[in-house]
Amino acid sequence: DGKLLIQSTTSICFIVVNEFCERFSYYGMKAVLTLYFLTYLHWDKDLSTAVYHAFSGLCYFTPILGALIADSWLGKFKTIIYLSIVYVIGHVVKSVGAIPTVGNNSMHIALSMLGLILIAFGTGGIKPCVAAFGGDQFDEEHGSERQKFFSIFYMSINAGSLLSTVITPILRGDVQCFGGDCYALAFGVPALLMIVALVVFTAGSVLYKRNPPQGNILLEVCNCIGFAIKNRWRRWKYDPQRKHWLDWAEENYSKRLIEEIKMVLRVLVLYIPLPMFWALFDQQGSRWTLQATRMNMAFVRMLNAMLILFFVPIFDLIIYPLVGLCRINITPLRKMATGMIFAALAFGAATLVEVNVVKTVVDPAPAGSCLLQVFNLAKENVSLKIPGSDLFPEPIQYLQNPPKYETLPLETSSKKLKIQVTFNGKTSECNHTFDEQKAYSLILYPDPTTGIQCKHVDDHIMKNEDGNPLLRFLNTLPEAINLTVGQMVFQLPSNYSMSPNKTVDRGEYPHVSCSLQSDQCSDLGLGLLDFGASYTVILMEESGKIVAHKMEDVSANDVHIAWQIPQYVLITIGEVMFSITGLEFSYSQAPANMKSVLQAGWLLTVAFGNVIVLIVAEGAGLEQWKEFLLFAVLLLAVCIIFSIMAYFYTYVDPDQLDKLYLEDSGKEGNDDDDDDDDDDNRKKETDDLHLNKMGKGTRL
């Protein structure tokens, strides 16, 4: 027994390293996937987001296919090998599609989509098999060692995720190839890691304990369920010997198979509430990331993966043993329910953070209105009057900073307004058309003929999605000017021209190089360009030199991202108690011939959790803090339902299945229906076939 345990421990080393490399491969590719769509394939944000989530969803729906192949046909080992080859081919195709010299844009799109489909089938297909195959290395009497394996297995997932999301963006941005960002390398390294994963897994083949496939077990299960329903419908009289509706299949199917189906169905019913946990958990990559972009992000990212590596050993080595010393029976289902509570608390914390974050966000104008701010460049106070509005009652000061957005009622979707401008005792009119729910800047500047002129430009008031500041320049000079801010180049025409908003890196900019058509100009100082802010820099000539006046259109983020730490700590504790426990629970509660199928059922809860997010996010139309609060309340309600279901759940007893196997083995093949010889023969053949299958690769 000791030698077998040592062999099992050695074999899982290959499985854990394989999982680390595979997760590095998967998350490394996903870390730059959206940017690849936007900057390389030149898709818009909506299409990029849709394809990204479609790919993610496919990765969690394909595990059921891999599980069926493993349990019914090839076995887990061969399924992992063959689908890993498909996985590698997908990565290679994806990398080739990122080489600019390979065909045109249509060819790049075709190769990228083919690569993603192959990757989705590869990663999804092996996902339920690798975890179940690792569990297969331990006998039932080594349950505690198997539980530790699932903890280490989960840590390897997060370690691979953490390193890849740091390394692959560096490979993309800091390494230049083919005259630009090196997406071919950023996708090529994950392909190499997947090859390493395949080689490592194959290297341990002589040590693995392999359970052979049990034939088309899913078809047999479906036939058994169908026969039970049909037989129960035909014989409507109550039979006290048949306490469960599946017992009506006993004429044609063995008691062991019936009990195994009961086991699986009990677990699957228990899984019905679980997608709500994943609906909250997976918002770390969407809603919480968007929340972070509206905060001061001078802090490290990837908190969840780092906290997982910290909390898993803490829980396994300290917290769970201490709770056990208090004589508290922590069952797997109790752990999972507690994990739900922590996830709900995490969203409660996210709600509090969101309430403070929105204070730095400019609210969009309601229907029938627009937002308007004014830049006064006329060097004297200017009075502004808009017919039908009492906005701007006080004179607007020269270079008033910060300007303030006011809500201008339009009453229609679009309206042309005559704006009266009074300057140095003279009044002139400006005609401008404004559209509802947009934001504008009205620029007032001196004119030697009329005294003052005005023009309006569209504004962008949304926080940048990557958290970096937005910057634009207003050139008041009579000649064009070029500026370089970091790696971003701005080319501005002359005479009060406004450049488009561009994203620049957050940081101090004491020196910004500039050049005029006539000569070089002295460096300009912009100071700090902070997280989440939008700036308009007005270039003016004063005392013979060019001066930059920085105006803050949208306030910088003043809530530090460290305030997200509590919600990440809470959600990670919830993940440790819910996800790792659920992974091991799915294995331990499944019959030997359906372990991969039940692992796939567990993974499907993740897919349906993402569907819930889409439904609530698109259908509810709530403010973000209200949406967070709604999710927290929904998960608490689901936790109560799950706890009630868990209270009535009966854990699997492997010895009971062994007893049923022995009973089936001793049968003579007769049943109560002596008048139907065909039924007798069919039942005996089915029992013999099933018993023969169950005698292979199953602990007896």
C-alpha positions, 0 to 999 in steps of 0.5 A: 500500500505504501509503494502504491501511494508513493507511485501515485504521489510521483505520477501526480507530479507530472499531472500537476506540471502538465496543468501548470503549463496548460493553464499558462498556455490558455491564460497567456493567450487570453491575456492579449486576445482582446488587444489582438482583435482591436489593434491587429484585426482592427475590430471594434470594441463590441465585436471584439468583446462578443467574440472573446466571450463566445470563445470563453463560453465554448471553452466551458461547453466543450468539456461535456464532449471530452468527458463523453469521449473519455468515459465511453470510448478512449479513456482519460489518458488517450483523450488527454493526449489526442485533444492536447495535440488538437490544442497545440495545432490550434495555438500554432494556427493562431500564432501563424495568423498573427504574422503580418506577412501571411496573407491579407487581413481576411486570411488572418481572421480565418486563421485566428478563428480556426485556431480559437475553435481548435483551442476551445475544443482542446482546452475544454475537452481535456479540462474534465479529464485531467482533474479526474485522471489525477483523482484516479491515481488514488484509491478510496482509502487515500481520500485525504491525499486525494483531497490534497492533490486537488488543492495542489492541482488548483494552485498550479492552475492559478500559478500558471494563470498568474505568470502568463498574464504578466509575461505574455503582455510583455512579450507583445508590447516590449518585443517588436517584430514585423515592425510592430507589437509582436503578437506572433511571439505572444501567441507562440510562447503559449503554443510552446508551453502547450507542447511542454505540457503534452511532453511532460504528461506523456513522460509520466505514462509508465507511472499512471494508473489507468481505468479503461473506458466503460463503453457508451455509458451515457447511452446506457444511462439514457436508455435506463432512465427512459425504460424506468419512465416508460415502465412506471407509466405503464404500471401505474399501480403503487409498488412498495418495493420500488421507492424511487422512480428509477427502481422501475428499471430493475427488470432490464438493468442491474441494481448497481447501474440504477444506484450509480444513476441515482448518485449522478442525478442527486449531484446534478440536481445539487448543482442547479443553484451553483451557477449563481456563484460563478455569476459573481466570481467571473465578474472579476474579469469584467465588472470588477476590472471596469470598476478598477479602471475608474480608480487610482490604479497605482497598485499591482493587479492579478490579486485573485491568482496571488491570493489563491496561492497564499490561501490554499495552503493556509486553509489546508494546513491551518484553518481546516485542522483548527476547525476540526479540533473544535469538533465541528464537522465540515462536510464538503457541502457545508464548505461550499455553502460557506464559500457562497456566503463569502462571495456574497460578502465580496459583492457587498464590499464591491457595492460600497467601493462602487458608491464612492467610485462613481463620484469621479465619473461624469454622469451622461446627459438624460434623454432630451438634453446634452452636456456643455462646458465652456473654454474662455480663451478671450483673456477677459470675462465673457457672458453667455446666454442660451435662449430658454436656459438659465445656465451660466448666470455668472460671467465665465472667467478667462481659462476658468479651470476646472470647467464644469459640465452643465446639463443643457435641455434640448427638448428634442433629439437634436436642436439648433441654438443661437448662443449670445456671447457678450465680450467687452460690451459687444454682443454677438451670436453663434449658431450651433447644433447639439444632439441629445445625450452627448457632451460638448466643449464650447470654445470662445476665442478672440477675433480681430473683426467681430471681437469674439468667435465660438466653436464647439467640439465633441467631448469624451466623458467616459473613463478609459477602459484600461485606466490610463488618462485621455489627452487632447490638445487645443492649438491656438497658434497660427501654425500647425504643431507636432507634439510627442507625449511618451510614445503618442504623437499629436499632429495639430492643425493651426487656428484653434484646432482640437486634436482627438482624445488619445490614451497615454500612460499614467505618469509625470511629464515634465518634458514634452517635445514639440515642433512647429513648421517654422522651427523647434519649440521649447519643451512643454511641461504637462505635470502628472497625467493621472489615472482615469482623468481626461485632459484638454491642454490649451497651447497658447503663445505668451511672452514669445514662448508657447505655454501649455494650460492643462484643463481637467475635463473628467476628474482623476480617480481619487479612490485607491485601488487598494480599496478593492483588496477586501472584496478580492480577499473575500471572493478568494476565500469563497473560491477556496472553499467553494471551487476546490471543494466542488472539484473534489466533491464532483470526483468523489461522488461519481461512479468510476465510469462517469467521473469525467462526465460529472466533472464536465457537469461541474464545469457547465455550472461555470458556463451557465453562470456567465449566461446569468451575468449576460441576462442580468447585465443586459436585462436589468439596466441597473446602476453598477452599485445596484447591480452588485447589490442585486447579485449579492442578495441573489447569491444569499438566496441561492445559498439558502436553497442550496443549504436546504438541498445539501441537508437532505443529500446522502453522501455516496458509500462505495461499499454499498455499490460493492454490495450491489455488485455482488448481489447482481453477480449472484443473480440467476437472470430471472425476474417476476414476469415469467410470461415474457421470455424475451424480457428475461433474455434481454435483462440477462444479456444487459446485466451480464454486459454491464457486470462485465464492464463494471468488473474492469477498472473499478474498485471492488 
